[in-house]
Amino acid sequence: MNQNLFDEINEKLKSVMAQSPAADLERNLRAMLGPAFARLDLVSREEFDIQREVLARTRARLAELEKQVTALESAAGASADRR
């Protein structure tokens, strides 16, 4: 029951805000600032998050490869010592 009340209040607030001067101001600011931001070399939050995930996977893979190289170097050193 409380959730329905919150949903109803939320819908009423949205309708009031949509009809207020604040909504017009927001639309005008977006229209004015949109082209300015488009000229900048910016990425969206989604693109940023994707690249962050790619970087995290790359770092993890690099750590795995470094361990493998260390193990191979140790094995090569041990076999060279036996000769």
Backbone torsions as a table, in degrees:
resi	resn	phi	psi	omega
1	MET	NA	-41.3	178.7
2	ASN	-63.5	-36.9	179.7
3	GLN	-63.8	-40.8	177.9
4	ASN	-63.2	-38.8	178.1
5	LEU	-63.3	-46.0	178.3
6	PHE	-62.9	-40.7	178.3
7	ASP	-62.7	-41.4	-179.7
8	GLU	-65.9	-43.9	178.2
9	ILE	-63.1	-42.5	179.1
10	ASN	-59.4	-45.7	179.7
11	GLU	-63.9	-40.1	179.2
12	LYS	-66.6	-41.3	178.0
13	LEU	-64.1	-39.8	177.9
14	LYS	-61.9	-43.0	-179.0
15	SER	-67.5	-37.2	177.8
16	VAL	-66.6	-44.7	-179.8
17	MET	-65.2	-35.3	180.0
18	ALA	-65.4	-27.3	-177.9
19	GLN	-97.3	-1.7	-175.6
20	SER	-89.1	163.4	175.5
21	PRO	-62.6	-24.0	178.5
22	ALA	-61.6	-37.3	179.1
23	ALA	-66.0	-40.0	177.3
24	ASP	-64.6	-42.1	178.7
25	LEU	-61.7	-43.6	179.3
26	GLU	-62.1	-45.3	179.3
27	ARG	-61.8	-42.2	179.7
28	ASN	-65.3	-41.3	178.0
29	LEU	-64.5	-41.8	178.3
30	ARG	-62.9	-41.8	179.6
31	ALA	-65.2	-36.1	-178.4
32	MET	-77.6	-41.9	-175.7
33	LEU	-84.7	-21.7	-178.5
34	GLY	-54.6	-53.7	179.4
35	PRO	-63.0	-34.3	178.9
36	ALA	-65.2	-43.3	178.2
37	PHE	-69.4	-31.2	179.6
38	ALA	-64.6	-32.0	179.7
39	ARG	-75.1	-22.5	179.6
40	LEU	-78.4	157.2	-180.0
41	ASP	-89.1	73.3	-177.1
42	LEU	-111.6	157.0	174.4
43	VAL	-118.5	156.3	177.9
44	SER	-75.4	164.1	178.1
45	ARG	-61.7	-37.9	179.7
46	GLU	-63.2	-45.4	178.2
47	GLU	-62.7	-40.3	178.9
48	PHE	-62.4	-45.9	-179.6
49	ASP	-63.2	-39.7	178.8
50	ILE	-62.8	-46.3	-179.7
51	GLN	-65.5	-34.0	177.0
52	ARG	-64.5	-41.5	177.9
53	GLU	-64.8	-41.9	178.1
54	VAL	-61.2	-44.1	179.1
55	LEU	-63.0	-41.2	179.3
56	ALA	-62.9	-43.0	177.9
57	ARG	-65.1	-39.1	179.8
58	THR	-64.8	-42.0	178.2
59	ARG	-63.6	-40.5	179.2
60	ALA	-64.6	-41.8	179.4
61	ARG	-65.9	-40.2	178.0
62	LEU	-61.4	-41.8	178.6
63	ALA	-62.5	-40.6	177.4
64	GLU	-62.6	-45.2	-179.4
65	LEU	-65.4	-37.1	177.2
66	GLU	-63.3	-39.2	177.0
67	LYS	-64.3	-41.7	179.3
68	GLN	-64.1	-41.9	179.4
69	VAL	-63.8	-42.9	178.5
70	THR	-61.3	-43.7	179.4
71	ALA	-64.0	-42.0	179.4
72	LEU	-66.5	-39.4	177.7
73	GLU	-64.6	-39.5	178.6
74	SER	-65.2	-42.9	-179.9
75	ALA	-66.1	-40.1	179.5
76	ALA	-67.8	-38.0	177.7
77	GLY	-66.0	-39.5	179.9
78	ALA	-67.8	-38.9	-179.7
79	SER	-73.7	-30.0	177.5
80	ALA	-70.9	-33.8	178.7
81	ASP	-68.0	-30.2	-178.3
82	ARG	-72.8	-19.9	-175.9
83	ARG	-83.6	NA	NA
